Structures are given as structure tokens and as C-alpha cells.
Amino acid sequence: MRNYGERVREGSVAWSRHQDKESDQKYTGNGNHYGASGRSSASFKGIARSLSWILMSTLLIACGGGSGGSPVGTDVTPGECSGDCADTSTFLTVEDVRTVIAQATAEANAQGVSATIAVVDRVGNVLGVHRMAPQTVLIASELDADGAVVIEGGLEGAGPTLDGLDGLAAISKAVTGAYLSSEGNAFTSRTASQIVQENFNPGEQNQPAGPLFGVQFSQFSCSDFTQSQGLVGPQRSPLGLSADPGGLPLYKGGTAVGGIGVIADGLYSLDKIISDFDQNIDELVATAGSFGFSAPLDRRADAITIDGKNFRFSDVDFSDLISALPASIAPPGVFIAVNGYTDGTLVQGTAFGQPESGIRSDAGVNFPGRDAFVFVDNANALRFPPRAGTDGATLGGNELSESEVRTLIDEALAVANRARAQIRRPLGTTARVTISVVDTDGEILGMARTRDAPVFGADVSLQKARTATFFSNIDAAAFLQTLPDAVYVGAGRTSILGNYVTAVQSFLDDSNALVTGDVAFSDRAGGNLSRPFFPDGISSAQNGPLSKPQGEWSVFSTGLQLDLSLNAVLQHILFALGLPFPDVSENCAGVFLAPDLSAVAPSVTTLKLANGLQIFPGSVPVYRGGTLIGGIGVSGDGVDQDDMIAFLGLHNAGLSLGGAINNAPPDIRADQLTPQNVRLRYIQCPQAPFVDSDETNVCEGI
């Protein structure tokens, strides 16, 4: 049987691509990948690649396509699937899972490598993990000429002493492909790599950080939102979201049904240089696995732009493969058990949008006319129905009421249903997001989502709501100063969390910062303080006080964001690897971990930051007059859209409720601060954001 690459190349229009593998080791240019037109070389290559896919699709149809889903490289429902194609019959079967893994292992075998492959469904249930042979995995963003880790801190350097990380890495990459994708967009872990780095695009100096800077530290096992094996709903990811290429979404009939993740090169890392195209072995093997389940062309990341730049989907395509596909028999290897994720057997996925997925239609019960979706438990009961705040004693009876929470979510849904999406196709689609509301103690007061919102935005929207509320509260400093040190396993040292309080106070030249609650912080404002460059993206020696400085910062060690949750993440990793540690509780903050990993214990019970911090835009604190009473967070679409939905949703809810709740008074918002003679940002709304009107500057003057 001819290999798949030979079949595709026959009769196709020849296309060439310069492969410069050496340039991917270290970039020595000036950081400017753009010519006079303002488009990157990657953008032009993306167009050429898309044309190549179209040519391939004709051949693929003639060859019969794949073994499931749509023919590779084609969209069987072009422009039709935008949130309503998923139904009870759309899910990965056991045979589908077996096929995906067989195809991936066939390519790995042909390439002469041993891979570990994971498959998950759209809400992260692990459907199978296959290990061809044991491998050691190192977590590192950069290695020197001798193969040593350059950055020391956070998760950097973890791995060699922790056997079994390959299964956790593969699961995290599969979850990333599944969680970032929907019927309107198909993103990969390579896309994630592009949008979480200190510059966007990576390698372009003096450019702001990636639009989802910090999203990698979400979906944690310690989150009180993500679920564990046996419970329905969005599942946890052992290492958070992954920026390491080799995590792809899986589709059937235009509907996202899951993801595949592969680790074969022993390095859990990222792509710091996107000015070339790589032959990444993890991505090659994952691409083979996706044969017959590939994302529709017009939904792939490389068909979507932001700030005039193309996203990246993959650096390889099916013509790069050397195995014979489709494949049905897996080469030698074993399906492995991973503590807390899979018992080693193959299982079928769940149908997204149905109760068994943990996400279903609200059916107009709580939010009539909004086409809302809600989160449910194993009994199909709401996990987060609107409820009153729990902080009435602290607030003297000023807590959010159930009616106010319901109205706030409803009005935010109304804004989302009018807002023009940033990262979805077809053009003109409305924003697809998750909305979360919390009280001043971080208690979840309600959550809802619009149709087909990407799954990652649920945990992130809750992180955002809690982050804005936390930094605007009177006890932020005291809380941080009580937390145990973060343990840097790879570096053999710890980080004192209370030092971030001192850094903020010094940076703002205000000894009362984070103490008196006199400043209202949005996630955009807090994010300004969490970048390795200040101002954001401008190359300088100055970093934000909540960030690690350049030389210490990496996507695996961002600063307070990771340090807050690091011990809990490590505890769960030890548990998942089968070591004698209990699984982590549902609270990412306040876990004591002995530096020698000999003991672990939770030390905090409050839920103020129970699922961790988030540091990219999309949240505002909620006030009653001048009193902080909670926060709202939004995530799932462009960050300006997220900002607008949170800010306008709160404003409109206040109008509907006769002024009972409101945005922070303008004179206490963080954009009144000018540290280092640079004004912080509070929110930023799109210029002409609605699909049903030509209104502009919709947030001005509020």
C-alpha cells in the first residue's frame, strides 16, 4: 500500500516550503518579521498552505477520505456549523478513539519514535492514553547549547525526577486542542503557544503580550470548577493548557468532538520562533491521528486574524506524513492508567451540549430568550444557579441578591448575543462566551454561557471574576502575605508570595496598595502589572511587580499567577504519577508543600482565589455605590469583547435595577493610576462591536 504522502503528491500542484530547522534553535534577527505591507511571511505561507489543502481535498475525496468524520481537508458543512450542529449522536465512539490512536502510533512507528498519545472528548474526559515505550519528559521553555534549562523557576526543569509525565503532558495537549475549539474556530496547542508569550507575535520586539497571556494557567486540577474523573462537566488538565505543539482538536461533521495530544520528543515546551515552519515530531504524529477527524478548513486558526495577524494552526499537514493511512492496528505499546484520569481502558466520549457532558441548554428557565447554556451535575441539576452573596455579614447587608445576580448574567448574555465575535467564523457570528459572577469572598453566585462557547472560557471567566474582586478588596495584601512559599522543584528553591505585595506597593509608590481597597482593579489593569515588560511589550529592564523579570520569566513561570497555585499543581502531579500523595482539594491557593516533597497540607479554606489568578482582560468588579460587592468575569472570544460584555453587562444591569448595582466609580478605577508615568488600562471595548447596529464607542462615558 502506498503511503499517504505519496498518494497526495500524485497529480497535485507542486508546492515547496523552505525548512530552516537551525533557525528554530535560536533567533538572531531584529524581531521585525514584517515588510511594508504589514503582513508576516507566516501570513503568506498560511495562504499558500490553505491553497494546498484545497488541492489536497480533491484527491482525498477521490481516495475516499478517512475512517470517520469529514474527509480530511474538507468542510462537509461549509458555513453551516456555527453552534447548532452538535446533537446526541455526535461524539467519539470507542472505535473512533481506537482509530485515532492507531493512526498516530502508525506515524510514530514510521518516523522511528516512541510516542505517548492521549484522546479526550470536548469536555476533557480522557478516552484513552497509549504509550509506545516509556520516556522521560522535561518541562522547559528554553535549553542552552548543553541541553540545560535556561530559566529556573515555576515548573521549569520539572520532569527528570518525575517518571510518568508523558501521560500528563499528552492529556494536557489533548485538552488544549479540545478546549480552545468550537464549531466556529479550531485552535491547537501551537495556536496557544503563539498567544501566551511576552510578545505577539513571538519574536517581534516592542509588541504587546499575546492576547491570551496567562491562559496556560487555567483548567487546573485544584480548581473548584473543573471536574474529576467520574463527575460530568469540564474536566481538569494536569498541567493546565499547553503551549507545546502536538495538541489538535478532533471534529465529526463540522462539530468539535474532542482532541488528541502527543508527546514523543521528551520536551514539554513551546515554539518561541514562528518565522519558520517546523517539522515537529509531536505535531506530525498528532496530525496522523486526526486523519478523518480534522478541523474544517474555514474554521482553522490560520483562517482567523487578530490585530491584522494570522493565527497558527499547525506547521505540518497530511502531505508531510510517511505512514500508510488510514491505519487500524496499533503497533506494540500499552494503554496506560493515569491516576485520576483513566484506568487504562478505552471509553467513548460524551455528546456535547447534552446533560452527560455537564453542559446543556438552559431551555429558557433561568435566562428566557437568551439561548443560554448552563453547567449541570451527574443528576442534571444546576451546579451554579443564581444565588445571593454569602458575604452579607461583612457588607452589612449590602451583598448581591439572587435577583441582582440573575439580572447581571442576563444582561451580559444580552450584550454577548449582539456582539460581533472576534475569533469565530463565519464573519458576523455573535460572541460565544462564559459569564461568571462571584461575591467578595470568591463564592460562585452564578455561571452561564452562550451557545457553542469554547470550553476553556468557563474556568477562565471564573478566574477573571475572582481576580478583579480580589485585587479591589480590602484584604488582598493580608491574604497574599499568609500564603506558604511556592516550591520551585527544578530550581531547588522557593518563592515568597508576600514579596509581591511589597513589589506592588513600591511600584505604585503607595504603602496602602492592596490594603485599603481604594482602587478598583479590572483584569486588564491587573494584567498591566503582570507583564515581564512595563509598559506591556516595550523592551526595557522594567517588569510589572506581579511578574517575574526578563531572564526569570517564562510561560512556565509567570510570577504571582503561577506561584499562587504552584504547590497545588505539584501535589496533583505527584498524585497522578501514583506517588503516595493525596489528590489536591478544590482550592488552588494556600497549599503547603515541603521543598523536599516530603509533606503537603492545605493551609487556606477561603475561596477568594480557589481556581487561581488570571491576567488577561475580561472582568470588572461590581459595586453598590462606592462599596465593592463582587465581580463579573467573561471569557471565550476576543479580549476586547470580553471586556465589553462584562462592563456593559454590569452597566445595563444597573439601569435595569434602578441603579442598585454599578461599575466602579470612575475616580477609583485603576486607570487613574500612573506608575512609572504610564497610565494603567481599565477596560477596552471594540470600536463598532454589534452585529445589529452601527453604534460606536459604546463604553465611552460610562
Secondary structure, DSSP 8 states (H G I E B T S, - for coil): ---HHHHHHTTS--------TGGGT---S-S--B-TTS-BHHHHHHHHHHHHHHHHHHHHHHHT--SSSS-TT--SSTTT-SSS---TT-S--HHHHHHHHHHHHHHHHHHT---EEEEEETT--EEEEEESS----EE-S-B-TTS-BS--STTTT-STTSTTHHHHHHHHHHHHHHHT--SS-B--HHHHHHHSSSSSSTT-TT----TTTTTTS-S-TT-SSSB-TTS-SSB--TT-S--SS-EEEEEETTEEEEEEEEE-SSEE------SS----HHHHHHHHHTTTS---GGGBGGG-EETTEE----S--GGG--S-SS--S--S-EE--BTTTB-SS------TTSGGGTEEE-TTSSSTTS-EEEEB-TTS-BSS-----S-HHHHTT----HHHHHHHHHHHHHHHTTBB-SS-SSTT-B---EEEEE-TT--EEEEEEETT--THHHHHHHHHHHHHHHHHSTTHHHHHHTS--EEETTTTEEE-THHHHHHHHHHHT-TTTTTS--SB--HHHHHHTTSSSSSTT--SS---TTB--TTT-BTTB-BHHHHHHHHHHHHHHHHHTT-S-----S--S-EEE-TTSS-EEE-----TTTT----SS-EEEEEETTEEEEEEEEESS-HHHHHHHHHHHHHHHHHHTTTSSBS--GGGBGGG--GGG---------SS-BSS-----TTTT-
